[in-house]
């Protein structure tokens, strides 16, 4: 008897499994990309209230601020950043003021 039917069946099973994994990965990637960026789902006032600094939190952060982090402090009064601008990858000029009333995560890397 020939092993061809067994090998053919195994190949089909492996190919079907690979196609399923690829289809699943594409589905997860596609649905995760539809996260709602740009939509006003979060109440800004609620988000700001959740970020208030308590004395206990401040004391805990001050105790942890050692070495290079010791120079970093939380501002006592918010500093306006609306005038600060930069270029997007498509050469568009933008400022923080363009994102007024939106929560922005700014990740700055110095080289």
N, C-alpha and C positions, 0 to 999 in steps of 0.2 A: 504494500500500500504506500501511497505517496504522502509526504508531509505537506504538500502544497495547500490542501484545504485548511489544515491547522494554522499554517503560517499566514494564509490569507485572512482567516478569521481574527487572528491576533493583530495583524496589521490594521484591520478595520476597527477593532476595539480601541487600539492606541490612537488611531486617527480621530475617532469619535470623541475620545477623552480630551485630546489636544484641542479639538474644535470647541468643545464645551468650555474648557478653561479659557480659551481666547475670547469666546462670546461673553463669558462671565466677566472677564477683565474689562472688556469694552463697555459692558453695561455699567459696571461700578464706576469707571472713569467718566462716562457720560453723565450719569445721575449725580455724581459728586460735583461735577462742573456746573450743575444747575442749582447752586447753593443759595441763590437769592441775592447775590452781590448787587448793590445799587438799589435795593428795595428798602423802604423805610419800615422794617418790621420791628425794630427795637425802639422803644421810647428813650430818647436821649436823656431826659431827666432821670428816668429810672436807672439808666446805666451810670450816670454821674453819681447818683446817690449811693449806688453799690460800691463805688470807688472811693468813698470818703475815708480819710485817714483817722483812725482812732489813736489816742495817746499810747495804748498798749502796742499797737502795730508800729507806730513811730519808734518807740523805745526798742522794740525787737529789731527793727531795721538798723537803728543806730548801733546796737550791740554787734550786729553782723557786719557792719561797714568797717572792715580792716584792710590793711594793705592798699592796693590801688583803688578799691571801692570807697575808702575813707573820704576821698575828696568829693564823692557824689552825694548830693543832698537833695531832698525834695523841696521845691520852691514853696515858700510860705504863702505867696500870692501867685495865682496863675499868670504866666507870661504870654502875651498875645503873639501868635506865630503866623497870622493871616498874611503878612507881607513877605514871608520867606518863600522864595520860588526856586524852581529847578526845572530841568528838561526831562521829558519822558523819552523813552527809546525811539519814538517816532519824530523827535525834534520839536514836539509841542511844548511851549512854555506853560507852566502851571504853578499856582501858589496854593498854600494851605487854605487860603480864603475861598478857593474854588470848592472846597469840601466842607463848607460851613454846615454845622448841625449834623455832621456825619462822624461816626467813630472811625478813626484812622490808626492803623498800626504802622508805625514808622520804624523801619529796620535800617540803621545806618552802619555801614562797615567802613572803617578807615584803613587805608593801606599804607 
